[in-house]
Amino acid sequence: MNKVISSAIKANEKIAEGVTSGYKKIEEGVVGGYKKIENGVVGGYKKIEDKFVEKYLTHEGETVEEAKKRLTEEQAARAGEKTGGSTSKH
């Protein structure tokens, strides 16, 4: 009787390992596919963003990176002006 129970337990463990392994492969495939799509979308967006900045927002002789930095600084300065230039509470 113990031998039958032992065999059933071993068979159950093998089935559990197979199921777990199958789900792990599916998970890796889904996550890998998602990451490829995400990287493609983000990469495409960055290309469009860079072209837009290059065409409409750069000053003469300014690189796209320099223009992005300048725009970020200008936006931060405007945000500071809206709050009165101070972040401390009185």
C-alpha positions in Angstrom: 0.0 0.0 0.0 2.8 2.4 0.9 4.4 1.7 -2.4 1.3 2.6 -4.3 1.0 5.9 -2.3 4.7 6.6 -2.9 4.2 6.0 -6.7 1.2 8.3 -6.7 3.0 11.1 -4.9 6.0 10.8 -7.3 3.6 10.9 -10.3 1.8 13.9 -8.8 5.1 15.7 -8.3 6.1 15.0 -12.0 2.8 16.4 -13.2 3.2 19.5 -11.0 6.7 20.1 -12.3 5.5 19.7 -15.9 2.6 22.1 -15.4 4.8 24.6 -13.6 7.4 24.4 -16.4 4.8 24.9 -19.0 3.4 28.0 -17.3 6.9 29.4 -16.9 7.5 29.0 -20.6 4.2 30.7 -21.4 5.0 33.5 -19.0 8.5 34.1 -20.5 7.0 34.1 -24.0 4.3 36.6 -23.0 6.7 38.9 -21.1 9.3 38.7 -23.8 6.7 39.6 -26.5 5.4 42.5 -24.4 8.9 43.8 -23.9 9.6 43.7 -27.7 6.4 45.6 -28.4 7.1 48.1 -25.6 10.7 48.7 -26.9 9.4 49.2 -30.4 6.7 51.7 -29.4 9.1 53.7 -27.1 11.8 53.7 -29.8 9.3 54.8 -32.4 8.0 57.6 -30.1 11.5 58.8 -29.4 12.3 59.0 -33.1 9.2 61.1 -33.7 9.9 63.3 -30.7 13.5 63.9 -31.8 12.4 64.8 -35.4 9.8 67.2 -34.0 12.2 68.9 -31.7 14.8 69.1 -34.5 12.4 70.6 -37.0 10.4 73.0 -34.8 12.1 73.6 -31.5 15.9 73.8 -32.0 17.7 77.1 -32.3 20.3 77.4 -35.1 23.4 75.4 -34.2 21.7 73.7 -31.3 21.5 69.9 -31.1 18.3 68.0 -30.3 19.7 67.1 -26.9 20.6 70.7 -26.1 17.2 71.9 -27.2 15.5 69.3 -25.0 17.6 70.4 -22.0 16.8 74.1 -22.7 13.1 73.4 -23.0 13.1 71.4 -19.8 14.9 74.3 -18.0 12.5 76.8 -19.5 9.5 74.8 -18.4 10.9 74.5 -14.8 11.4 78.2 -14.7 7.9 78.9 -15.8 6.6 76.4 -13.2 8.6 78.3 -10.6 7.1 81.6 -11.7 3.6 80.2 -11.4 4.2 79.2 -7.8 5.8 82.5 -6.9 9.3 81.2 -7.3 9.4 79.6 -3.9 8.6 76.1 -2.8 8.6 76.9 0.9 5.3 77.4 2.8 4.8 80.6 4.9 
